[in-house]
Amino acid sequence: MIRRYLAFCAALAGALLATGCATSPGYDYSAYRADPPRSILVLPPVNNSVDVEAPYVYLSTVTRPLAEAGYYVYPVAVVDAFMKENGISEPAEMQSVPLDKIDRIIGPDAVLYTTIEDWGQKYHVLSSDTTVDVSARLIDADTGTLLWDGSARAVEGSNNNQGGLLGAVIVALVEQIVDTSAGRTREVARMANFNMVGDRSEGLPLGPYNPDHVTDPRRQ
């Protein structure tokens, strides 16, 4: 009986150890590996925030992380101007243009669809937080296949504790009167994009124009 009990305890301990050491499965890159893109067209983001300036401030921050990852990125200002010249003025309308038309007229390997979930500064009594929350889907322009998707949330806080309570209140009031939100939010958006694209476990694999792409395990 004692021997059987000890054997049961040993088996239970082994099962618990195996469960504790198990790791969650990583991102499935099989669709990306089947047809890795070389060029990406980025459409202006759908804006779910209350800041009407958000889409084009965000758009100015998205090209660099994609280019540094090793992709050719169509100039976002040129794409936006082309859409508007053809009567498509709103980001939501641009994202509803059929893929086959984008593929036929512009010819990218993939299209990046982005969405702004949260954006801008939130003021508290003695501090403020600048928040950017975005998501993205990379779609094969020829087949419509989802190649990769990701999301990121970046927050930068300011804490006005210098100069005592009165000084903190004065600084907080000045920050709310003087509009410095655009510059701060742009920097936080850059941070969010680099986090989303550059994450080495679930981010976008390195593209063909990055010399390290041959050793990127996500492409293997």
ABEGO torsion letter per residue (X at the ends): XAAAAAAAAAAAAAAAAAAAABBBBBBBAAAAAABBBABBBBBBBBBABABAAAAAAAAAAAAAAAAAAGBBBBBAAAAAAAAAAAGBABAAAAAABBAAAAAAAAGBABBBBBBBABBEBBBBAABBBBBBBBBBBBBBAAAGBBABBBBBBBBBBBBBABGEAAAAAAAAAAAAABBAAAAAAAAAAAAAAAAAAABAAABBBBBAABAAAAABAAAX
